[in-house]
Amino acid sequence: MREMGSGLVDPVADLAVREIHQRARLDPSRAVGAVRIAVELFGERCICLAPPRELPGPSALVWAGPEPVIHVRRGLNARQLNHAIAHELGEWQLHLWGYHGPDAEELAGRIGAALCVPREAFHVAHRAIGDDVAELSRAFTVSESLMSLRIGECLGHPTALITPRRIRTRGDAWDWPTTSAGWRELAAGAAAAGLTRERIGDAWRRFVLRASAALGSPKT
Ligand SMILES: [Zn+2]
């Protein structure tokens, strides 16, 4: 399945972040993390730790009463926990909107990432910290992969996160390859193509290709 264009998803994710923060009475220019957001929305007891084998994934949204309960796998680290709960809050927002399309899971992930790193809070941190991905990731308690993609979304730089299993692109449109051979070629000749190539520091065999400006798609 083709990924939805970032141009379509980013405003939806931003809207979700605004609505969720409004309902939680929190300020999106100060990132407080998904645990705090969930507690403000659903109360202290809304997060339930489950043994790893009981859940098919890291987390699940469970409706046992009027408010949902978020089940998360025991043993997640702080960054994984933040991401997992943010993803479930994304699912909850889509549920409120009555959206159940085939891309709902992907969309919940995009909302989750935006919830961990709200656009306003990103710009505040970026002014203070600059482009240091490891430092920005620490500031928001997220993985460097998530932060690298959010940098693309918040600053618009065309960005590709390459992992052994999949490639995700974010930011402004760019003439990305359409075949695995094309990606290999681009990764090998990144500088010649006007891209920076950066290794992800907290996960194996992942790297980011980033352009400083969009090519081939003049901004309107
Ligand atoms: Zn999900």
Residues whose N, C-alpha, C, O or C-beta is under 5 A from the ligand:
A	BS01	ZN	E105 A108
